[in-house]
Amino acid sequence: MAFFRVSEKLSRQNIETGNSYFFRHALDHTIKIYWLFDVPRLLKCTRNHILKHKKVQYAGETARFIYYERLYNLEKK
């Protein structure tokens, strides 16, 4: 992102070594921005995407929803 050169500042100055749980705001270095991950929501969004589109592409490969159904049925037995 060239606007305000934010990505350059983020990658070089704002991420502090050893403190990977936050980075400094690009325009005001006194402000810390913390990373938050909501794993259940990420899993839910992934599931909903697969249910909606019936296939997912990742790293050049395609996973179809039927594969998940087959795995579920195998595990259910």
ChimeraX attribute file (.defattr): number of C-alpha atoms within 10 A of each C-alpha:
attribute: neighborCount
match mode: 1-to-1
recipient: residues
	/A:1	7
	/A:2	7
	/A:3	6
	/A:4	10
	/A:5	11
	/A:6	14
	/A:7	14
	/A:8	13
	/A:9	15
	/A:10	15
	/A:11	12
	/A:12	9
	/A:13	15
	/A:14	19
	/A:15	17
	/A:16	14
	/A:17	8
	/A:18	7
	/A:19	8
	/A:20	10
	/A:21	12
	/A:22	16
	/A:23	20
	/A:24	18
	/A:25	17
	/A:26	20
	/A:27	11
	/A:28	8
	/A:29	12
	/A:30	9
	/A:31	12
	/A:32	15
	/A:33	14
	/A:34	11
	/A:35	9
	/A:36	8
	/A:37	8
	/A:38	7
	/A:39	9
	/A:40	9
	/A:41	10
	/A:42	11
	/A:43	11
	/A:44	11
	/A:45	12
	/A:46	13
	/A:47	12
	/A:48	12
	/A:49	13
	/A:50	17
	/A:51	13
	/A:52	10
	/A:53	10
	/A:54	13
	/A:55	14
	/A:56	14
	/A:57	10
	/A:58	7
	/A:59	5
	/A:60	5
	/A:61	8
	/A:62	10
	/A:63	13
	/A:64	15
	/A:65	16
	/A:66	11
	/A:67	12
	/A:68	12
	/A:69	11
	/A:70	11
	/A:71	10
	/A:72	11
	/A:73	10
	/A:74	9
	/A:75	8
	/A:76	7
	/A:77	5
